């Protein structure tokens, strides 16, 4: 199949390209990028007035497979990803059983190849069972294709275990993705510790728990001369720690979520557990620091932390409900609405943090519109207004703090390996 995407604003941060031109696609690959392209028998896709970007990349999702398929699986999760403009996602290992061996990595890769509409990368657990006591089969999982390692959802409390992991993975040039909250300080807290938690009478999770954990991880990474990646950073002080560490050459990187970029703890309503996330929604000063961290390059990537739960699990008392909500289908719209259209972040930076930079960070093949690369492409209508409606989600999760919000901007086409898998919000099987 030969296709030409014509007349769109082609935005490819990896190649510093931002101009109106065409993209020729042949045999699932990008064959040419330029003006007034033509090819005999080509299907023409008119992208006039639209923005054409590399397919979005999300390096932090929870697809719940294996063991928790009632919440999400590769089928529903990949469709949610395609609906949101994503062509590559990486699934976390906190499943049942935990993905802590090569056999499970290979099994999930096979499952993804058979069932997924998008590319699914596998993140392996850092420790066996994510218990933080003994390193998992890191070398074997690397050989099997694991792209990174994480005990996400669990803080690696023992510094020696993390140091051993950093030392071991340095030889493979693999990244450890850490959930940074010192567990001794958060206990039963279920929202940010501050004025709002005091007013609601709810035990909080202080930012200092994140700050201490991030500081420790940076120091260990510096000592080991190894790579560490701060998952879903949310504290202003933690962002500055990463900033100063990068200046002195520490191999530390960081990611941030749309909700930590746009929502504060003032949004917390104890009658609606949709806002319950880990780390919790912080203060406005922290939100502002996240945006500044994106602008100055301190924060390397935007991720969703897509975490769907069964409806009956979220429909509980706030502090008893599980943390997390689905984010793949709302992320781009939220970011365009709250950051781009408000002038807080330029479009090139936004797209770079969702394509080129995570691809480079995790050594992925996507994130670019270079000639010869796979035709993983998103077409965006950055002016289209739409309403977030849970009943239209492809994900199995329905609880989101963005439900009912009117957003401006969304993906209107997603192409994976040259095949159109989503058009105008509808998945194409």
Secondary structure as UniProt FT lines:
FT   STRAND          2..12
FT   HELIX           13..15
FT   STRAND          17..26
FT   TURN            27..28
FT   STRAND          29..34
FT   TURN            40..41
FT   STRAND          43..46
FT   TURN            48..49
FT   STRAND          51..54
FT   STRAND          56..62
FT   TURN            65..67
FT   TURN            69..71
FT   HELIX           74..83
FT   TURN            84..85
FT   STRAND          86..91
FT   HELIX           102..115
FT   STRAND          119..124
FT   HELIX           128..130
FT   HELIX           138..144
FT   STRAND          148..150
FT   TURN            152..153
FT   HELIX           159..170
FT   TURN            171..173
FT   STRAND          176..178
FT   HELIX           183..186
FT   TURN            187..188
FT   STRAND          191..192
FT   HELIX           195..200
FT   STRAND          204..205
FT   HELIX           207..224
FT   STRAND          228..230
FT   TURN            231..232
FT   HELIX           236..247
FT   TURN            248..249
FT   STRAND          252..257
FT   HELIX           258..262
FT   HELIX           265..267
FT   TURN            270..271
FT   HELIX           273..275
FT   HELIX           284..295
FT   TURN            296..297
FT   STRAND          301..303
FT   STRAND          306..307
FT   HELIX           311..314
FT   HELIX           318..320
FT   TURN            328..330
FT   HELIX           331..335
FT   HELIX           336..340
FT   TURN            341..343
FT   HELIX           347..353
FT   TURN            354..355
FT   HELIX           356..361
FT   TURN            362..363
FT   TURN            371..372
FT   STRAND          377..387
FT   HELIX           390..392
FT   TURN            401..404
FT   STRAND          406..416
FT   TURN            417..418
FT   STRAND          419..423
FT   TURN            424..425
FT   STRAND          426..427
//
